[in-house]
Amino acid sequence: MPIDPTLEYDDQNIFAKILRGEIPCSKVFEDQWALAFHDINPQAPAHVLVIPKGAYVSWDDFSAKGGDAEIAGFVRAVGHVSRELGLVEPGYRLLANIGMDSHQEVPHLHVHIFGGKPLGPMLMR
């Protein structure tokens, strides 16, 4: 069910539980700023989620409240994971769903990294 990104952060969301170690994940990368793990329902041969360790609902929330080092660390984590997965040369797609119209389902900022096959054009209808 899509969430309203203007609501307060819910510390009981699945990604918060993963960050606290209450729910396991298939970790790809972790540092002080971000955690990256394989999606449990992959939509491409490579499908990894990257989440900031801070409590942010959306990109808007993160860009308004995150510190400079935290924002830079998160963006660098996305790039690092993409390189480590070998996706730079063949290409990859980043996706961050924000809010109701995009069907954001978890109220914690996350970026999907898709790759490993031709993904085709983005189609908006």
C-alpha positions as CSV (number, residue, x, y, z in Angstrom):
1,M,0.0,0.0,0.0
2,P,1.5,3.4,-1.0
3,I,2.5,5.6,1.9
4,D,2.2,9.4,2.5
5,P,5.8,10.8,2.6
6,T,4.7,13.8,4.5
7,L,4.0,11.8,7.7
8,E,6.5,11.4,10.5
9,Y,9.1,8.6,10.2
10,D,7.8,5.2,11.5
11,D,10.6,3.4,13.3
12,Q,8.6,0.1,12.9
13,N,9.0,0.0,9.1
14,I,10.8,-3.0,7.7
15,F,14.0,-1.1,6.8
16,A,14.3,0.3,10.3
17,K,14.0,-3.3,11.6
18,I,16.7,-4.5,9.1
19,L,19.0,-1.6,10.3
20,R,18.5,-2.7,13.9
21,G,19.2,-6.4,13.0
22,E,15.7,-7.5,13.9
23,I,15.1,-8.8,10.3
24,P,18.0,-10.4,8.3
25,C,19.0,-9.2,4.9
26,S,21.4,-10.4,2.2
27,K,24.0,-7.6,2.7
28,V,26.0,-6.3,-0.2
29,F,27.6,-3.3,1.4
30,E,27.6,-1.4,4.7
31,D,29.4,1.7,6.1
32,Q,28.5,4.4,8.6
33,W,26.1,6.1,6.2
34,A,24.3,3.3,4.3
35,L,23.3,-0.3,4.0
36,A,22.8,-2.1,0.7
37,F,21.2,-5.5,0.3
38,H,19.6,-7.7,-2.3
39,D,15.8,-7.1,-2.9
40,I,13.8,-10.1,-1.8
41,N,11.6,-9.8,-4.9
42,P,14.2,-9.0,-7.6
43,Q,12.9,-7.3,-10.8
44,A,16.2,-7.7,-12.7
45,P,19.2,-10.0,-12.4
46,A,20.9,-7.4,-10.2
47,H,18.4,-5.7,-7.9
48,V,19.9,-4.1,-4.8
49,L,18.3,-1.6,-2.4
50,V,20.5,1.1,-0.8
51,I,19.1,2.8,2.4
52,P,20.6,5.6,4.5
53,K,21.1,4.7,8.1
54,G,19.3,7.8,9.3
55,A,15.5,8.0,9.8
56,Y,14.3,9.6,6.6
57,V,10.9,8.9,4.9
58,S,11.8,10.3,1.4
59,W,14.4,12.0,-0.8
60,D,12.8,15.3,0.1
61,D,13.0,14.6,3.8
62,F,16.6,13.4,3.5
63,S,17.7,16.4,1.4
64,A,16.1,18.8,3.9
65,K,17.3,17.2,7.1
66,G,20.4,15.1,6.3
67,G,23.8,16.5,7.0
68,D,26.3,17.1,4.2
69,A,28.5,14.2,5.2
70,E,25.5,11.9,5.5
71,I,24.1,12.9,2.1
72,A,27.5,12.5,0.4
73,G,28.1,9.2,2.1
74,F,24.7,7.8,0.9
75,V,25.3,9.0,-2.7
76,R,28.8,7.5,-2.7
77,A,27.4,4.2,-1.4
78,V,25.0,4.0,-4.3
79,G,28.0,4.6,-6.7
80,H,30.2,2.1,-4.8
81,V,27.6,-0.7,-5.0
82,S,27.0,-0.1,-8.7
83,R,30.7,-0.4,-9.4
84,E,31.1,-3.4,-7.2
85,L,28.3,-5.2,-9.0
86,G,30.0,-4.5,-12.3
87,L,27.1,-2.5,-13.6
88,V,28.8,0.7,-14.8
89,E,30.0,-0.5,-18.2
90,P,26.8,-2.3,-19.3
91,G,24.6,0.3,-17.6
92,Y,22.1,0.3,-14.8
93,R,19.0,2.1,-13.5
94,L,18.4,3.9,-10.2
95,L,14.9,4.3,-8.9
96,A,13.6,6.1,-5.8
97,N,9.8,5.9,-5.4
98,I,8.5,8.8,-3.4
99,G,4.9,9.1,-2.2
100,M,1.5,7.9,-3.2
101,D,1.7,8.4,-7.0
102,S,4.9,6.5,-7.3
103,H,3.7,3.7,-5.0
104,Q,6.4,4.1,-2.3
105,E,5.6,1.2,0.0
106,V,8.2,1.5,2.7
107,P,8.4,4.8,4.7
108,H,12.2,4.8,4.6
109,L,14.2,6.4,1.8
110,H,15.6,3.8,-0.5
111,V,17.2,3.6,-3.9
112,H,16.8,0.6,-6.1
113,I,19.7,-0.3,-8.3
114,F,18.6,-2.4,-11.3
115,G,21.0,-4.0,-13.8
116,G,22.3,-7.2,-15.3
117,K,20.2,-7.1,-18.5
118,P,18.9,-4.6,-21.0
119,L,16.2,-2.7,-19.1
120,G,14.6,-0.9,-22.0
121,P,13.3,2.6,-22.1
122,M,11.5,4.3,-19.2
123,L,7.8,4.5,-20.3
124,M,5.5,7.0,-18.7
125,R,1.8,6.5,-19.4
